[in-house]
């Protein structure tokens, strides 16, 4: 190892705020581009004369590459490429997402969103590993910073997309790629090579990665399933529920905005608190309170219902950075592969939960959907009790 490697390698307990913040900003920029699909969809539907089924398939195609997350993580671990994937991914995602508006055919549009989906996985699998490396003993704080970047992008993405089309027009919308290029350059300057990324090590396997974290991953799988019903029902159907109850789409959008805003506060708080109070304790309180507030939301009106909505957003969305920190603390040999396993599992259960929540709402009504989601949410506690230190 060279002297420069020693100088740039982070200390074991040091929280490098500038580098962690840079990766969080990169998360914001990266996810900003993936959020362009929804606001640009009306223009794309009109341009290519798409059906709603064809339009809905675009989001599914973009998420298909996430099934390969464990293999991407294993590749990043074995080749020591986590840093380079984090640096390049914002630009690799921005290129196809900035030209979807000028795609000449539906087939080409499918190719573009699929390529973007690959790049999404190339970023989200190694990025938490890099954050953990620069967070030292404060991995919860680092994951909170990282997740806040992603949440803010979903809030501001539609505004940026509409503003970009208004100023540049659909034909010249591709110029927005400049922000991603600048971000990749800043990442290259900020994320200097570290000992962890340059030191050669034996090739790992997915079996070895799972064996290393199974004592954490198995209980978290149960937690993810229980949380997914709450997350899916609130995140996907909240606007529809409020609009049907009040007749106001504006109120529905406001409710979702409040839910997401308190979620950002929860994400930022939970990871930081878990560094001080312990991961398991913070997860316990979040997962115990969330089902109660969902039940209150479904059964009450007025001020109590609004307060229940705010607390639900704070608790349901706050668990992700804590779980990411848990996985990284226990994945010493293959951190990216372990994170890939966690993310693949999270994607799978979330996708199935949204379908299940919709089916329940069709049969029993949306109010009962929230009640059943809350009851399923309570089942997270037994799995959490099995979580070992």
N, C-alpha and C positions, 0 to 999 in steps of 0.2 A: 504493500500500500504506500502511496506517495504522501508527502507532507500535506499537500492540498486536500487529500481525502480526509485526513485527520482534522483539518481545520474546518471543513464543511460538514462533517458528520455531527448531527445534533446530539447533545448530551442526553442521557437516559431519562432524566427527570425534567428537562427544559421544555417549556411551552413556547414555540417560536411563532409569535402572534402574526408577524408580517407574512410568513409563508403560509400559515394556516388560512389567514384572511385572503391571500391571493388565490388559493385553491377554492375557497368559498365563493369568491368573485367569479372564478372560472366556471364554477357550478351554475351560478346565476346566468352567465353569458351563454353557456352551453345549452341549458334548458330553455333559455329565451327563444332559441331557434326552433326547438322541437314544439314549443307552444304556438308557433305560427300556423300550424295546420288548421286548427279550429276556426280562427278568425278569417283565414283566407279561403276556407272551404266554400262559402257561398259564391265567391268569384270563380273558383275552380269548377264548381258544379255547373254554373252558367256557361263557362267557356267550353267545357268538354261535354256538356249535356249528360251529366251523370245522374244515375238514380240514387236514392238515399242509401240503398243497400251497397252500391259501389262506393259511395262516400264513406260509409261506416267501416268498410273493409280496410280502408287506408290505415286507420289507427291500429287495427289488429295486425296487419302486415308489418307495421313499424315495431311492434312489440315481439314478434316471433323470434328475432335474434337473441332475445334475453334468455331463451331456453338454453343457449350455449354459454351462459355466464360462467359456470364452473370450469369449462375448458379454456375460456379466455383468461380466467384467473390463474389456472395452472400454467398456461403459456407465459403469462406475465411473470410468475414466480420463477419458472425454470430458466427463462431468458433474461431475467433482470430488467424488464422493459416497463415497469410500472410508471416510472417518471416520464418516459417518452410517450406513452399512451395518453397520460394526462395532458402533456404539452400539445400533442397533435390533435386530440379528439375534438376540441371546440371548432377548429377549422374544418376538420373532416365532416363534422355534422352540419356546419353552417353552409357548406357548398351545395349539397343536394337540397337542403331546406330553403335556401334563398332562391332557387330556380324552379320550385314546384309550380309557381304561377305561370310559367311559360312552357311547361311540359306539353309537347305536341299531341300526346295521346294518353289514354288511360293506362296502357301497358307501361309506358315510360314513367308515368307518375307512380305506379306500383314499384318500379325499380328504384326510383329516387327515395321513396320513404323506407324501402327495405334497406338500402345502403345507409341511410341515416340511422336506422335502427341498429345496424351493426356498430356504427360509431358511438351510439348511445351506450351500448354495452362496453365498448372499449374504454369509455370514460368512467362509467359508474362502478365498474368492478375494481380497478386499481386506485381510484381517487380516494376512497376511505382509507385504504392501506397507506397511501402517502400522507394523508392527514394524521393518521395514528402515529406515523414515524416522527412527524414534526410536533406532536402534542405531548410527548414524554409521558409523565404520570397524569396528565390531564386530558385523557382521551375523550371523556364525556364532553368537556368543553369544546374540544376540536370537532367532534361530530355534530354538536349543536351549531357551531359556526357554519359547518359544511351544509347541513340540512336547511338552514335558514336561507342560504343562497338559492337552493332549488325551489323553496316555497315562494320566495319573492318573485322568481321568474314567472311562475304560473299566475301571479297577480298582475304583473306588469306586461307580460308577453303580448296579450291581445291588444293592449294600448299601443305598444311599439309597432306591432304589425300593421294596425290600421293607420297609424301616423306615417309609417314607411310607405305604404301604398298611396296615401294621400299626397305625399311630397314627391315620390319617385315614379309612381305609377307601377302597374303590374309588370310591364315590360322591362323596367329598370330596377326592379326590387332587389336584384342580385347584388347591388352595391352595398347592401347591409352586411355583406360578408366581411367588410373591413373591420368591424368590431371584433369578430372572432380571430382574424389574423393578428390584430394588435394584442389580443389576449394571449394567444399562443407565444408571441414574442416575449411578452412580460413573464409568462410562465417559464420560458427557457432561461431568462435572466435570473429569475427568483429562485427556482428550484434547482439548486446546484447538486451535482452528483454526491451521494452519500456513501458511507461505508456499506450500508445495507444493500444499495443498488449496484455496487461494483464488485463486491466480494463473490467469488465463484462458490457454488454450493451444489451438492448432489441433486439430481433430478428427482422431483417429487411426483406424486400421483394423487388422483382424486380420492382413492381409498385411504391413503395416508392422511390427506387433509381432513377427511371426514372423521377418521379415528381420533385425530388430535382435538377436534372440537365437538364431538358427538355428545359429550356430557353437558354442553351448553346448547348445541343445535337441536337436539331432540326435545327438550322442554320448550325451547323457543318456537319450535314448529307448532306445538299445541297453542302457545300464546298467539302466534300469527293467525292461526285458524279462528280462534275466538275473537281476536281484534278485527279480523278482516270483515266479519259481518257488520260490526259497528262502523268501521271505516267506509265500507262500500255503501251501506244504506244512507249514511249521512252525506258523504261526499258526492254520490251520484244522484240521489233522489230528493235531497233537501229542497232544492229550488222548485221541483215539481210539486212537492208536498205543500209548501207555503203558497204557491200560486193557486193550487186547487182549493186551499182553505180560505184564501183571502180574495182570490180573483185578480191579484196584482202580480204581474211578472216582475215589476220593479222591486216589490217587497221580497219576492223569492230570491232575486239577485243580491239584495241587501243582506238577507239572512246568510247566504253562502259566503259573502264577503266577510261578515262578522265571524263566521265559523273559521274561515281560513286565517283571518287576522289573529284571533286568539290562539290558533294553532301555531303560528309563527312564534308567538310569545312562549307557548308551551315548549316548543322545540328548543328555543334558546335557553330556557330555564332548566329543563329536565336534565340535559347532559351535564351542565355545570353543577347542579345539585347532586347528581349521581357521583361526581368526583368526591364530594364531601360526605354525603350521607350513605353512599353505597348504591350500586346498580339495582339490586334486588328490592331494596326498600322503596326507591323511587318508582320502579315498575309496579310494585304492589299497590301503592296509593293511586297511581294513575289508572290501573286496570280495575281497581275496586270502586273508584268514584265514577268512571265513565258510564258503566251500565245504569247506575242510579240516576244520573242526570239525563240519560236518554229516555228512561222511563218517565221522569218528570216532564221532559219535553213533549212526550207523546200524550200525557194525561192532563196537562195544565194549559193555561192560556195567560196572556198578558205578561206582566213583568217577570213572573216566575218562569215562564216558558223561555223568555229571552235570556234570563240569567242561566237557565239550564243549557241553552244552546251555547253560550259563551264558555261555560265550564267544560262542556262536552268537547268543543274544539280544542281547548287547552290540554285536556287529558288524553283524548284519543290520538291526536297527532304527535304528542310529545314522546311517545315510546320509541320511535325509530332510532334517534341518536344513541339512546341508552343501549339498545340491542346491538347496534353497530359496534359500540365500544366494547361490549361483552365479547363479541366474536373476535375482534382484533386483539383483545387482551389474552385470549386463549389460543390464538393461531400464531404460533411462533415460527414454524418452519414454512408454512404455505399460506400466508395471510390473504393473498389475492384469491387463491383457490377457495379458501374457506368463505370469503366474502361472496364469491360467485355462487357457492352453494346456498348461502343465506338469501341472496337476492333472487335466485331462481325460485326458491321455495316461496318467498314473499310474493313474487309475480304470479305464481301458479294459484296460490290460495286467494289472492286478491281478485283475480279474474273470475274464479269459480264463485266467490262470494257475491260479486255483483250480479251474476246471473241468478244465483239462488235468491238474493234479496228481491230482484225483479219478479221472479216467479211467485214468491210469497205475496208480494204486493198485488199481483194480478188476481190471485185466488182469494186472499183474505183482506186486502186493503192495505194502504200505506201505513195507517196507524198501527195495525197489527204487525206489520213488517218491522217497525221500530221496536215494538215490544219484544218480538222474537229475537231480534238482533241483540237487544240488551240482555236477554236471558242467556243467549249463547256467549255473550261477553263475560258473564260471571264464571264460565268454565275455564277462563284463563288462570284463575287463582290456583287450582290444584297443580297445574303444570308449572306455575311459578314457584310453588313450594318445593317441587322436585329439582329446581335449579340449584346446582352446587356452586360453592365458591371456587 
